[in-house]
Amino acid sequence: MDKDLLEHSLTLVGAGDPDFTIRFYERLFDEHPSVRDLFGTNIRPQAAMLQQAIVAVLDHLDDPGWLQESVGSLGRVHASLGVTPQMYGWVATTLVTTMAAVGGDTWTDDMSVAWNEALTAVTVIMLDAYPTEAKDETTCSPQSSISSTSSPTPLGSSSRR
C-alpha cells in the first residue's frame, strides 16, 4: 500500500476543499438515498469524524494491531447501527469519486487505485468484526463492492509502485 501517495492525495483534497467529507455525504445521499436515515440531520459532526478517522487510519497504516482493534471496533459499531456490507462499497466508491472531483486535474488514476486498495482493506477489517448474522445479510463481498483495478493489499503491508 502506498502510504505516501495516500497522504499526498489526502493533503491535495483537503487543501482543495477542507469540507470534502461534507461533499462526500451530499453525494452519498444523492446516489444512495436509503442510507440517509442512518444519519442525523446535521451531517457536519459525522463529516468531521470521518475526516478524523481517515487521518487516524493513515497515521497507523504500519500498526496492524491498532488497525485490527480500532477499525474492528468501528465495524462492530457500524453493524449495530444497521450498516450492511453492501453499503461499504457505496461509501468507498463515493469517497474516491468525491476525492477525485475535488482533486481535479491533479488527481491521478494511481491515487484512485491507492484509495480503493486502502478502503478495501479497511472494509475487510470492519466486516470481519461483524457478527456472523450481519455478514450473511448480503452476498456482497468487499472486493466485489469496491471497484478497484488491483487486488487489495492488507493494511500495514507495503506494495509500493
C-alpha positions as CSV (number, residue, x, y, z in Angstrom):
1,M,0.0,0.0,0.0
2,D,1.4,3.4,-1.0
3,K,1.1,5.4,2.2
4,D,3.0,8.4,0.7
5,L,0.5,8.6,-2.2
6,L,-2.5,8.3,0.1
7,E,-1.2,11.0,2.4
8,H,-0.3,13.3,-0.6
9,S,-3.7,12.8,-2.2
10,L,-5.5,13.5,1.1
11,T,-3.4,16.7,1.5
12,L,-4.3,17.7,-2.0
13,V,-8.0,17.1,-1.5
14,G,-8.1,18.8,1.9
15,A,-6.3,21.9,0.5
16,G,-8.8,21.9,-2.4
17,D,-11.8,21.7,-0.2
18,P,-11.5,21.4,3.6
19,D,-15.1,20.3,3.7
20,F,-14.7,17.5,1.2
21,T,-16.2,15.0,3.6
22,I,-19.4,17.1,3.6
23,R,-19.4,16.9,-0.2
24,F,-18.9,13.2,0.1
25,Y,-22.0,12.8,2.3
26,E,-24.1,15.0,0.0
27,R,-23.0,12.8,-3.0
28,L,-23.6,9.6,-1.0
29,F,-27.2,10.7,-0.1
30,D,-27.9,11.7,-3.7
31,E,-26.7,8.4,-5.1
32,H,-27.9,6.2,-2.3
33,P,-30.9,7.9,-0.5
34,S,-31.6,4.8,1.5
35,V,-28.6,5.5,3.7
36,R,-29.8,9.0,4.7
37,D,-31.9,7.6,7.6
38,L,-28.7,6.2,9.2
39,F,-27.5,9.8,9.9
40,G,-28.8,12.8,11.9
41,T,-30.0,16.0,10.3
42,N,-26.7,17.8,10.9
43,I,-24.0,16.0,8.9
44,R,-21.2,18.3,10.0
45,P,-20.2,16.2,13.1
46,Q,-20.3,13.0,11.1
47,A,-18.2,14.6,8.3
48,A,-15.6,15.7,10.9
49,M,-15.5,12.2,12.4
50,L,-15.0,10.7,9.0
51,Q,-12.1,13.0,8.3
52,Q,-10.5,12.3,11.6
53,A,-10.9,8.5,11.1
54,I,-9.3,8.7,7.7
55,V,-6.3,10.6,9.1
56,A,-6.0,8.2,12.1
57,V,-6.0,5.1,9.8
58,L,-3.3,6.7,7.6
59,D,-1.3,7.5,10.7
60,H,-1.5,3.9,11.8
61,L,-1.0,2.0,8.5
62,D,2.1,0.5,9.9
63,D,0.5,-0.7,13.1
64,P,-1.7,-3.8,12.3
65,G,-2.6,-4.3,16.0
66,W,-4.0,-0.7,16.2
67,L,-5.9,-1.2,12.9
68,Q,-7.4,-4.5,14.0
69,E,-8.5,-3.1,17.3
70,S,-9.7,0.3,16.3
71,V,-11.1,-0.4,12.8
72,G,-12.6,-3.6,14.1
73,S,-14.3,-1.7,16.9
74,L,-15.7,0.7,14.3
75,G,-17.0,-2.2,12.3
76,R,-18.9,-3.5,15.3
77,V,-20.4,-0.1,15.9
78,H,-21.5,0.1,12.3
79,A,-23.0,-3.3,12.4
80,S,-25.1,-2.3,15.5
81,L,-26.3,0.8,13.6
82,G,-27.6,-1.4,10.7
83,V,-24.9,-0.6,8.1
84,T,-24.9,-3.5,5.7
85,P,-21.9,-5.0,3.9
86,Q,-23.2,-3.6,0.6
87,M,-23.1,-0.1,1.9
88,Y,-19.3,-0.2,2.3
89,G,-18.9,-0.4,-1.5
90,W,-21.2,2.6,-1.9
91,V,-19.2,4.6,0.6
92,A,-15.8,3.6,-0.9
93,T,-16.9,4.4,-4.5
94,T,-18.5,7.7,-3.5
95,L,-15.5,8.7,-1.3
96,V,-13.0,8.1,-4.1
97,T,-15.3,9.8,-6.7
98,T,-15.6,12.8,-4.4
99,M,-11.9,13.0,-3.8
100,A,-11.2,12.8,-7.5
101,A,-13.7,15.6,-8.2
102,V,-12.1,17.8,-5.6
103,G,-8.6,16.9,-6.7
104,G,-9.5,17.9,-10.3
105,D,-6.7,17.7,-12.9
106,T,-4.1,16.9,-10.2
107,W,-5.9,13.7,-9.2
108,T,-4.4,10.6,-10.8
109,D,-5.6,7.1,-11.6
110,D,-2.8,5.9,-9.2
111,M,-4.5,7.9,-6.4
112,S,-7.8,6.2,-7.1
113,V,-6.2,2.8,-7.1
114,A,-4.4,3.5,-3.8
115,W,-7.6,4.7,-2.2
116,N,-9.6,1.7,-3.5
117,E,-6.9,-0.6,-2.1
118,A,-6.9,1.1,1.3
119,L,-10.7,1.2,1.5
120,T,-11.0,-2.4,0.6
121,A,-8.5,-3.3,3.4
122,V,-10.5,-1.2,5.9
123,T,-13.7,-2.8,4.8
124,V,-12.3,-6.3,5.3
125,I,-11.3,-5.4,8.9
126,M,-14.6,-3.8,9.6
127,L,-16.7,-6.7,8.2
128,D,-14.5,-9.3,9.9
129,A,-15.7,-7.7,13.2
130,Y,-19.4,-8.0,12.2
131,P,-21.5,-10.7,13.9
132,T,-22.0,-13.7,11.6
133,E,-25.7,-13.0,11.0
134,A,-24.9,-9.4,9.9
135,K,-22.3,-10.7,7.4
136,D,-24.9,-13.1,5.9
137,E,-27.4,-10.3,5.1
138,T,-25.9,-9.9,1.7
139,T,-23.7,-11.9,-0.6
140,C,-21.7,-8.7,-1.4
141,S,-18.0,-9.1,-0.6
142,P,-15.8,-6.1,0.0
143,Q,-13.8,-6.9,-3.2
144,S,-16.9,-7.1,-5.3
145,S,-18.5,-4.0,-3.9
146,I,-15.5,-1.7,-4.2
147,S,-14.4,-1.0,-7.8
148,S,-10.7,-1.4,-7.9
149,T,-8.3,-2.1,-10.7
150,S,-6.0,-4.0,-8.4
151,S,-6.2,-6.6,-5.7
152,P,-6.5,-5.5,-2.1
153,T,-3.4,-5.2,0.0
154,P,-3.7,-5.9,3.7
155,L,-3.3,-2.7,5.7
156,G,0.1,-2.5,7.2
157,S,1.8,-4.2,4.3
158,S,3.7,-2.4,1.6
159,S,3.3,-2.7,-2.1
160,R,4.9,0.5,-3.3
161,R,4.9,1.1,-7.1
